[in-house]
Amino acid sequence: MRLVEECDVLVVGAGFGGLYALYLLRQEGFHVKGVERASGVGGTWFWNRYPGARCDVESLQYSYSFDDELQQEWEWSERYAAQPEILEYAEHVADRFDLSSLIAFDTNVEAATFNEDSGRWRVETSQGVYEAQFLVAATGCLSTTNLPKFDGLSNFTGDVLHTGQWPHEPVDFTGQRVGIIGTGSSAVQAIPVIAAQAAHLSVFQRTPNYSVPARNEPLDPRVQTATKQNYEALRQAAQEERSGILSVFPPNEDSAKDADPLEFKNRMDERWEEGGFGFYRAYADIGIDPTSNERVAEYVRSQIVDLVDDAATAQLLAPTNTIACKRPCLDTGYYETFNLPHVELVDISSEGIEAITSDGVRAAGRDFEFDVLILATGFDAMTGALLNMNITGKGGSTLSNAWSAGPRNYLGLSIPEFPNLFTVTGPGSPSVLTNMIMAIEQHVEWIRDCLVALRQKGIKTIEASPQAADSWVDHVNRIANQTLYPTCNSWYLGANIPGKTRVFMPLIGYPPYAERCQQVADNNYEGFALA
Ligand code: N01
């Protein structure tokens, strides 16, 4: 395989993490290169082009903070930006800071191997070999699609589309019979938009999901101006929130189970009307106390019953598991869509999808005929993209072996036996439980500081110690076990992928995490071996 480039740092991925890593590391004088399997920048926003795709974090928060001119000049059009606008933003950032020239597009990493003699990574890609002292995996938490092994899928004669790998050209569903499998966030966003076009839509639901209205709307220019005038303080305040996300409702210490019925209803109604994730901050104990959780869950179920005309459909749509245990959804008219005469909900909770046939789907004792079948079946989250890179560290140890019992790493940033490899928003860091762009900035800045410190001290390799990783994994699990998160089959636990080890992957709580990362750096990278 031909050698394409030797560099100080190779960054894998050109989503928000990769772009920022390229920007910061070049600024520090490192010879840095990027590889990206897509033909353009944007990461998750490059691939997830399904109808209705938009960010559940408000646009004024889901944006970079590192450059004040950028955050002042970029104008967001809606409360929650839709996929095309976020992709345009990513492209703007790449152009504005001349980052694309550093990136080899259409370049997939096939293997990455650490050479113990040279202390460098050899990265085999579809376009040739890169050699780098440091490897930064900015490969995203939700970037490897989950394609369940449906019996007979290849027999289907119509189009099969996955929400996470949507075609670039617009898909016209006018007059089409459409089937969609899955009712997670992607489906909840896509279903109302597809239903508005399709002749018939069948939704195959294995597990119902709780969804709260997003209340998306054009962004009030006064809100945009006021936010920009106060951006620094607002970004700082967000960093002090457990989720890294600000809401119009300040956090409180109240318990839902103790709330007076009228006070409870008024508070929940107010949040339901406001829309967004602030709903889940109504009471401090929703995520930890089963009685409080059930009270809030029951509130959402009662909303579903109000919104859905057919009682049997409403009952099927109403989840019974812990609320906010799976990643909650935000929607625009999701439940109301099931009142349309051409939309049907198919309960596959007991038997699943029996088979895909040449004409459609066999499930729930029926044969359904479709022109298009949509798989909204999610992702091999948090570890999928990293494991797909076939990474081999010291002594021939492979990442898939090292992580056979779940991701074992330190701070979500570094893995024992894999020196000079950094994972941006890796498992073990708050990542998907926060505003991803904020989490990305914190990680990339930490990596930048680390590489600068190593260079200043003449250190060639950095590697997490096994003890530090073990106690970190314990820490992540200890915190998760104090909450209701482990009580359902979520992708946070890897439970959506058959055979994947069940372990809670993200770390709950951003502020103490960021503080810990800083302490580690201040204490001369304690928990790491430096050589
Ligand atoms: O995927 P999911 P997603 N047979 O895993 C079903 C982020 N996101 O793409 O629950 C039948 O949530 C599965 O059923 P079950 C966000 O973090 C962000 O929707 O496993 N059904 C489920 O209903 C989100 O959480 C935005 O029983 C099968 C669905 O497919 C994450 O991406 C927007 C099946 C998968 O739901 C993933 O969301 C969209 C099978 N074999 C997504 N296998 C933003 O706003 C799976 N399912 C930023």
Boltz pocket constraint, residues with backbone or C-beta under 6 A from the ligand:
constraints:
  - pocket:
      binder: B
      contacts: [[A, 54], [A, 55], [A, 56], [A, 57], [A, 142], [A, 148], [A, 149], [A, 163], [A, 181], [A, 182], [A, 183], [A, 184], [A, 185], [A, 186], [A, 187], [A, 189], [A, 204], [A, 206], [A, 207], [A, 327], [A, 328], [A, 352], [A, 353], [A, 376], [A, 377], [A, 378], [A, 379], [A, 432], [A, 489], [A, 491], [A, 496]]
      max_distance: 6.0
